[in-house]
């Protein structure tokens, strides 16, 4: 079944139902966590086939508005607390906590933060990493550390860090637990690299299959892709990290002077 919109274009019944349910979700008539009527109920209410209802629900799921739970039904995606990292996250005033920026934000929200180490290796840097760190791309010139960060039971970020090998060699950066009270940045400072400036390059995209699996991403949820470069007091880049963040659980906040 199709109808026409205000411009005379033909609109499939599945898209019309999806638009009606989307409007109910956005207006709050269907609140976060609310269960949608069953396929049978929606089909009867709108006098359409159940496979048409199924297509409408798929459109909503791909938009990140609903989640299907096997054996229970389809629910409006619940509102979740966002792990929001700001431009001050590396400030020395947080050093006394002994927590990384992510773990500190978790603690503020009463969440249990942790990380899982996926990989530590000496390797060749990707071309974009080599260019930003001013390293040769054809040599094993970096240490690569890859982790997944969790808040309670939710994997929130996949984090890949590249460190020039002369900085990392012979340090606890080669271990799962760096063991420094100020984390990896404490080790950088001991190696003569104190953070003076950061450069964050931010984009949004749909996840790769590997990222979808690592972050347990529901259908339709994109990721924030943050490429972070640490720059020392001499103006030299000494560390680059790619944060791939679940967009439904993550945010960024910047409060900086206009120069």
C-alpha positions in Angstrom: 0.0 0.0 0.0 1.2 3.5 -0.9 -0.1 7.0 -0.5 1.2 10.4 -1.6 2.9 13.2 0.3 2.2 16.9 -0.1 4.2 17.0 -3.3 2.3 14.1 -4.9 5.2 11.6 -4.4 4.2 8.0 -3.6 5.1 7.0 0.0 5.2 3.3 0.8 3.1 2.2 3.8 6.2 1.0 5.7 7.7 4.5 5.5 4.4 6.1 6.6 4.2 3.9 9.6 7.9 4.5 10.4 7.3 8.3 10.2 4.3 8.0 12.5 6.1 6.0 15.1 9.2 8.3 14.8 7.0 11.3 15.5 5.5 9.5 18.6 9.0 8.8 19.9 10.3 12.3 19.3 7.3 13.9 20.9 7.6 11.7 24.0 4.3 9.9 23.4 6.4 6.8 23.2 8.9 7.4 26.0 12.4 5.9 26.3 12.1 2.3 27.2 8.4 2.0 26.1 7.4 -1.1 24.3 5.9 -0.7 20.9 2.7 -2.6 20.0 3.3 -6.0 18.5 3.5 -6.5 14.7 0.0 -8.0 14.7 -1.4 -5.1 16.6 0.2 -2.5 14.4 -0.9 -4.4 11.3 -4.5 -4.5 12.4 -4.5 -0.8 13.5 -3.1 0.4 10.2 -4.7 -2.2 8.0 -1.4 -3.3 6.5 0.5 -6.6 6.2 2.8 -7.7 9.0 5.8 -7.8 6.7 5.1 -4.1 6.0 5.1 -3.5 9.8 8.4 -5.4 10.0 9.9 -3.2 7.4 8.8 -0.1 9.3 10.4 -1.4 12.5 13.6 -2.1 10.6 13.7 1.5 9.4 13.4 2.7 13.0 16.1 0.3 14.2 18.5 1.5 11.4 17.9 5.0 12.7 18.8 4.0 16.2 15.4 4.8 17.6 14.3 1.3 18.7 15.9 -2.0 19.8 14.5 -5.4 19.4 14.8 -7.9 22.2 14.3 -11.5 21.3 11.2 -13.0 22.8 10.2 -9.7 24.5 9.4 -7.2 21.7 10.6 -3.9 20.3 11.4 -1.0 22.6 12.2 2.7 22.3 15.9 3.0 22.8 16.3 4.0 26.5 18.0 7.3 27.4 21.6 6.5 28.6 24.1 8.5 30.5 26.8 9.9 28.2 30.5 9.6 28.9 31.4 13.1 27.9 35.1 14.1 27.5 36.1 17.7 27.4 39.1 19.7 26.2 40.3 19.9 29.8 40.5 16.2 30.3 44.3 16.2 30.4 44.5 19.1 32.9 47.1 18.6 35.7 44.4 19.5 38.2 43.0 16.0 37.9 46.4 14.3 38.5 45.7 13.7 42.2 42.8 11.3 41.3 45.2 8.9 39.7 42.5 8.2 37.1 42.6 8.5 33.3 40.1 10.9 31.7 37.7 8.1 30.8 37.9 6.5 34.3 37.5 9.9 35.9 34.3 10.6 33.9 33.0 7.2 34.8 33.6 7.9 38.5 31.7 11.2 38.2 28.7 9.3 37.0 28.9 6.5 39.5 29.9 4.0 36.9 32.6 1.3 37.2 35.2 2.0 34.5 37.7 -0.5 33.2 39.7 -1.3 30.1 40.6 -4.4 28.3 43.9 -4.6 26.4 43.5 -6.1 22.9 47.0 -5.6 21.6 50.5 -4.2 22.3 53.0 -4.4 19.5 55.9 -2.6 17.7 54.8 -2.0 14.2 54.8 0.2 11.1 52.5 3.2 11.5 49.7 3.8 9.0 50.5 6.7 6.6 48.3 9.2 8.3 49.8 8.4 11.7 53.4 8.5 10.3 52.7 11.9 8.8 51.2 13.4 12.0 54.0 12.0 14.2 56.7 12.9 11.7 57.9 9.2 11.5 59.1 7.0 8.6 56.1 4.9 7.4 58.2 2.0 6.2 59.9 1.2 9.5 58.6 -0.4 12.7 58.8 3.1 14.2 55.9 3.0 16.7 54.4 1.1 19.6 50.7 0.4 19.1 48.5 -0.1 22.1 44.8 -1.1 21.5 42.2 -1.2 24.2 38.4 -1.3 24.7 37.1 0.9 27.5 34.0 -0.1 29.5 31.5 1.8 31.7 29.7 -0.8 33.9 28.6 -3.5 31.4 28.9 -1.3 28.2 31.9 -1.2 25.9 32.1 2.6 25.1 35.3 3.2 23.3 37.9 1.4 21.2 41.1 3.2 21.7 44.3 2.8 19.6 47.4 4.7 20.6 50.6 5.1 18.5 53.8 6.1 20.3 57.2 6.7 18.7 59.4 3.7 19.5 62.3 5.8 20.9 59.8 7.1 23.5 58.2 3.8 24.3 61.3 1.5 24.3 62.3 0.2 27.7 59.2 1.7 29.5 56.1 0.2 31.1 54.2 1.3 28.0 55.1 -2.2 26.7 53.0 -3.8 29.5 49.2 -4.2 29.9 49.3 -2.1 33.1 51.7 0.8 32.8 51.8 1.1 36.6 52.4 4.8 36.7 50.3 6.9 39.1 49.7 9.4 36.3 49.2 6.8 33.6 50.9 6.9 30.2 51.2 10.7 30.3 53.2 10.4 33.4 55.7 8.2 31.5 55.7 10.7 28.6 56.7 13.5 31.0 59.5 11.3 32.5 60.7 10.9 28.9 60.8 14.7 28.4 57.4 15.2 26.7 55.0 17.4 28.7 51.7 18.1 27.0 51.3 21.7 26.0 48.6 21.5 23.3 46.2 19.0 21.8 44.9 18.6 18.3 41.6 16.7 18.0 40.2 15.9 14.5 36.6 14.7 14.9 34.3 12.9 12.5 31.3 10.6 12.5 30.6 7.5 10.5 29.1 4.1 10.6 31.2 1.4 12.3 33.3 -1.3 10.7 32.2 -4.9 11.4 35.1 -5.3 13.8 34.1 -2.1 15.7 30.5 -3.2 15.8 31.5 -6.4 17.4 34.0 -4.9 19.9 31.6 -2.2 21.0 28.4 -4.4 20.9 26.8 -1.7 18.7 23.0 -2.0 18.1 21.8 -1.6 14.6 21.8 2.0 13.3 24.2 3.4 15.9 27.1 5.4 14.4 30.5 6.1 16.0 32.4 9.2 16.7 35.9 9.0 15.3 38.4 11.2 17.2 42.0 11.5 16.1 43.9 13.0 19.0 47.5 14.3 18.8 49.5 15.3 21.9 52.0 18.1 21.3 54.8 19.0 23.8 56.3 22.2 25.0 58.7 22.2 22.0 55.8 22.0 19.6 56.6 18.4 18.7 53.9 15.6 18.4 54.8 12.7 20.6 51.6 10.5 20.8 48.5 9.9 18.6 45.4 8.2 19.7 42.3 7.2 17.7 39.1 7.1 19.9 36.3 5.2 18.2 33.3 6.0 20.5 29.7 4.7 20.6 27.7 7.8 19.6 24.8 6.7 21.8 27.0 6.6 24.9 29.7 9.2 24.2 30.0 12.9 23.8 32.6 15.7 23.5 32.6 19.1 25.2 34.9 21.9 24.2 35.2 25.2 26.1 38.1 27.2 24.7 39.0 30.8 24.0 38.5 32.1 20.4 41.9 33.2 19.2 
